[in-house]
Amino acid sequence: MASAPSLDTPAQRGAPLLEARALAFYRQDEAVFGPLDFSLTASELMLIEGDNGSGKTTLMRILTGLLRPEEGELFWRGERLTWDRCSGEVVFLGHQLGLKAELSARENLAFTIGLHGHRNQSGIEQALTQVGLSGLEDEPVRKLSAGQKKRVALARLLLVPAILWLLDEPYANLDRAGIELVDVLLEAHIAHGGSALVTSHGAVQFHGGEPQRIHLHD
Ligand SMILES: Nc1ncnc2c1ncn2[C@@H]1O[C@H](COP(=O)(O)OP(=O)(O)OP(=O)(O)O)[C@@H](O)[C@H]1O
């Protein structure tokens, strides 16, 4: 397993990577969530829990810059968060996997590396094996099942040099082994100094320590 990128200086190691202050989002004057305050440092996992419609994806879309918060502020390493500032350090896995249907799993991952960089010496072949896709490396992604596509997207996490993983419902479409795979990837990432913010509407089993939890309400 490749190790997560290390933080640059001892000072940065203790400082929050991501911080939200009084973050809130409204639709038609009704609060979707917030105000929320949280901070996430290296080697930390935060679970965003809540029922369907409670605002988990909305929060993720704000964190990835796809939506603007109505109120509050976000900071990356102590400075106002801008996509430029955290570019290359954050990877997002959402409901839309962003895979190119006509390309194979291998080609999709090569494309990802070209775009986002490559974490040390970890190989595409190795990543695909780790997510259980041996033998399917060269199939066009359009021929893969929903769970297999999700596994291709998970393989990306192993390859890119991001310290913060933003995972929106990473367990969706996965069988029991796939769910365990997500937990193993998360535990290894956290153990190697990475951080992750994970949404889920179900109970998450995490054996790498007690995560922070935020519960969103309808
Ligand atoms: N594009 C949109 N336009 C208007 N309202 C929206 C839009 N997307 C989401 N909403 C509303 O915002 C609220 C939060 O939705 P969101 O998708 O963030 O919830 P969620 O917790 O991620 O749900 P789920 O567990 O079903 O994925 C819901 O009431 C939803 O109806």
PDBQT file of the ligand as one rigid body, heavy atoms in Angstrom, charges set to zero:
ROOT
HETATM    1  N1  LIG A 301     -30.463  20.637  -7.091  1.00  0.00    +0.000 N 
HETATM    2  C1  LIG A 301     -31.328  20.803  -6.089  1.00  0.00    +0.000 A 
HETATM    3  N2  LIG A 301     -32.304  21.711  -6.145  1.00  0.00    +0.000 NA
HETATM    4  C2  LIG A 301     -33.157  21.888  -5.119  1.00  0.00    +0.000 A 
HETATM    5  N3  LIG A 301     -33.111  21.195  -3.975  1.00  0.00    +0.000 NA
HETATM    6  C3  LIG A 301     -32.153  20.271  -3.847  1.00  0.00    +0.000 A 
HETATM    7  C4  LIG A 301     -31.203  20.019  -4.894  1.00  0.00    +0.000 A 
HETATM    8  N4  LIG A 301     -30.361  19.051  -4.476  1.00  0.00    +0.000 NA
HETATM    9  C5  LIG A 301     -30.774  18.700  -3.235  1.00  0.00    +0.000 A 
HETATM   10  N5  LIG A 301     -31.839  19.433  -2.860  1.00  0.00    +0.000 N 
HETATM   11  C6  LIG A 301     -32.525  19.363  -1.575  1.00  0.00    +0.000 C 
HETATM   12  O1  LIG A 301     -31.575  19.673  -0.553  1.00  0.00    +0.000 OA
HETATM   13  C7  LIG A 301     -31.758  18.821   0.576  1.00  0.00    +0.000 C 
HETATM   14  C8  LIG A 301     -30.454  18.091   0.878  1.00  0.00    +0.000 C 
HETATM   15  O2  LIG A 301     -30.141  17.224  -0.213  1.00  0.00    +0.000 OA
HETATM   16  P1  LIG A 301     -28.792  16.373  -0.235  1.00  0.00    +0.000 P 
HETATM   17  O3  LIG A 301     -28.699  15.725  -1.564  1.00  0.00    +0.000 OA
HETATM   18  O4  LIG A 301     -27.679  17.240   0.214  1.00  0.00    +0.000 OA
HETATM   19  O5  LIG A 301     -29.094  15.291   0.913  1.00  0.00    +0.000 OA
HETATM   20  P2  LIG A 301     -28.299  13.954   1.300  1.00  0.00    +0.000 P 
HETATM   21  O6  LIG A 301     -28.192  13.948   2.791  1.00  0.00    +0.000 OA
HETATM   22  O7  LIG A 301     -27.028  13.873   0.541  1.00  0.00    +0.000 OA
HETATM   23  O8  LIG A 301     -29.305  12.838   0.805  1.00  0.00    +0.000 OA
HETATM   24  P3  LIG A 301     -29.069  11.314   0.328  1.00  0.00    +0.000 P 
HETATM   25  O9  LIG A 301     -28.704  10.514   1.556  1.00  0.00    +0.000 OA
HETATM   26  O10 LIG A 301     -30.424  10.944  -0.208  1.00  0.00    +0.000 OA
HETATM   27  O11 LIG A 301     -27.994  11.305  -0.735  1.00  0.00    +0.000 OA
HETATM   28  C9  LIG A 301     -32.931  17.891   0.235  1.00  0.00    +0.000 C 
HETATM   29  O12 LIG A 301     -34.078  18.421   0.832  1.00  0.00    +0.000 OA
HETATM   30  C10 LIG A 301     -33.029  17.969  -1.267  1.00  0.00    +0.000 C 
HETATM   31  O13 LIG A 301     -34.370  17.824  -1.684  1.00  0.00    +0.000 OA
ENDROOT
TORSDOF 0
